[in-house]
Each structure stands twice: as C-alpha cells, then as structure tokens.
Amino acid sequence: MIDVDLAILDESNGYLTIIEVKWLIEPDSFQEEANAEAEIDKGITQLRTIEKLMDIDKSRFILSIFNDQQIKSECITEIQYILVSQGEIHSRVDSHGIDILDYQVSYNLLEKT
C-alpha cells in the first residue's frame, strides 16, 4: 500500500483532502534544481497512484488511511488531491486534478489566520 502524508475528512459533507508534502530547499546549483523538479514529479506521480487506488478499491484504501475509525467509503462525496512543495512550481499549475501549492506561500497564509 502507498503512503499518504496527510488525509483530512470533513464528515459533515464527505469532503476528503489527500495531501502529499515534498520538502524542497532552494537549489544552490543546476543539479539541485533538477532534483527539486524530480521531487515535484514524484509527488504528482504518487498522488496519481493514490487516485488510481481509490478508483480500484475505495473502501480498502480508506481503511488503510484511517485505520480503525470505521469511515465508510460511500460517505465520501468529493476528493481533492494537493501537492505542497517548495521550489519552482509555477510551471506545474495544471496537473490534471492535482492542486500544487507552494509551501512558503501556504505557510504565510496559515500564519495570518
């Protein structure tokens, strides 16, 4: 089974958010910049794999995420996939249903609320 960094379920409306976090530092060299891009690609690939697993057997996957909390998969009405990262993400805004958020921008917004 694949690892999920963070899953948040709003039971009142059946909204599930699955978040993959890729911690990236500012690249010091071309090599590090290439590695940062690769990490973002890995996060996108992981979220697409999670999406496929949800399509194949949602009940089993929900059980693996939330363990013994007895959450029924039919209660989930909508799923959002988010990749939170730091680095050059502007070229990745359209990732076929995956929202890509910049870590520092997200942190600054959360800090203000």
C-alpha positions as CSV (number, residue, x, y, z in Angstrom):
1,M,0.0,0.0,0.0
2,I,1.2,3.5,-0.8
3,D,2.0,6.1,1.9
4,V,-0.3,9.1,2.4
5,D,1.3,12.1,4.1
6,L,-1.9,13.7,5.3
7,A,-5.6,12.9,4.8
8,I,-8.3,15.2,6.1
9,L,-12.0,14.2,6.0
10,D,-14.9,16.6,6.7
11,E,-17.5,14.1,7.7
12,S,-20.3,16.8,7.6
13,N,-20.1,17.0,3.8
14,G,-18.0,14.0,2.8
15,Y,-15.1,16.1,1.5
16,L,-11.7,14.3,1.6
17,T,-8.4,16.0,1.0
18,I,-5.3,14.0,0.4
19,I,-2.0,15.9,0.7
20,E,1.4,14.9,-0.4
21,V,4.3,17.0,1.1
22,K,7.6,17.3,-0.7
23,W,10.1,19.4,1.3
24,L,12.4,21.2,-1.0
25,I,15.2,23.6,-0.3
26,E,16.2,26.4,-2.6
27,P,18.5,24.9,-5.1
28,D,22.2,26.0,-5.0
29,S,23.1,24.5,-8.3
30,F,21.7,23.2,-11.5
31,Q,22.0,19.6,-10.1
32,E,19.9,20.6,-7.1
33,E,17.4,22.4,-9.3
34,A,17.0,19.2,-11.4
35,N,16.5,17.2,-8.1
36,A,13.8,19.7,-6.9
37,E,11.9,19.3,-10.2
38,A,12.2,15.5,-9.8
39,E,10.7,15.7,-6.3
40,I,7.7,17.6,-7.6
41,D,7.3,14.9,-10.3
42,K,7.5,12.2,-7.7
43,G,4.8,13.9,-5.7
44,I,2.5,14.2,-8.7
45,T,3.1,10.5,-9.6
46,Q,2.3,9.4,-6.0
47,L,-0.9,11.4,-6.0
48,R,-2.0,9.9,-9.3
49,T,-1.2,6.4,-7.9
50,I,-3.4,7.2,-4.9
51,E,-6.2,8.3,-7.2
52,K,-6.0,5.1,-9.1
53,L,-6.0,3.0,-5.9
54,M,-9.1,4.9,-4.8
55,D,-10.8,4.1,-8.1
56,I,-9.9,0.4,-7.8
57,D,-10.9,-0.2,-4.2
58,K,-12.0,2.9,-2.3
59,S,-13.2,1.0,0.8
60,R,-9.9,-0.8,1.3
61,F,-7.9,2.4,0.7
62,I,-10.0,4.4,3.1
63,L,-9.4,1.7,5.7
64,S,-5.7,1.9,5.2
65,I,-5.6,5.7,5.6
66,F,-7.9,6.0,8.6
67,N,-7.2,2.6,10.3
68,D,-10.0,1.6,12.7
69,Q,-12.1,4.8,12.6
70,Q,-14.8,2.9,10.7
71,I,-15.2,5.5,8.0
72,K,-17.4,4.2,5.2
73,S,-16.2,4.9,1.7
74,E,-19.7,5.7,0.4
75,C,-19.7,8.7,2.8
76,I,-17.0,10.4,0.7
77,T,-18.6,12.6,-1.9
78,E,-15.6,14.5,-3.2
79,I,-11.8,14.1,-3.1
80,Q,-9.2,16.8,-3.6
81,Y,-5.5,15.9,-4.2
82,I,-2.9,18.5,-3.2
83,L,0.9,18.6,-3.5
84,V,2.6,21.0,-1.2
85,S,6.1,21.8,-2.1
86,Q,8.8,24.5,-2.2
87,G,10.5,25.4,-5.3
88,E,9.7,26.3,-8.9
89,I,6.1,25.1,-9.1
90,H,4.7,27.8,-11.4
91,S,5.1,25.6,-14.4
92,R,3.0,22.9,-12.8
93,V,-0.2,24.7,-12.1
94,D,-2.3,22.5,-14.4
95,S,-1.6,19.0,-13.2
96,H,-4.8,17.2,-14.2
97,G,-6.8,17.5,-11.0
98,I,-3.9,17.9,-8.6
99,D,-3.5,21.2,-6.9
100,I,0.1,22.2,-6.4
101,L,0.7,24.7,-3.6
102,D,3.9,26.5,-2.7
103,Y,4.9,25.6,0.9
104,Q,6.1,29.1,1.9
105,V,3.0,30.9,0.4
106,S,0.7,28.4,2.2
107,Y,2.6,28.7,5.5
108,N,2.4,32.5,5.3
109,L,-1.4,32.4,4.7
110,L,-2.0,29.9,7.5
111,E,0.1,32.0,9.9
112,K,-2.1,35.0,9.2
113,T,-5.3,33.1,10.1
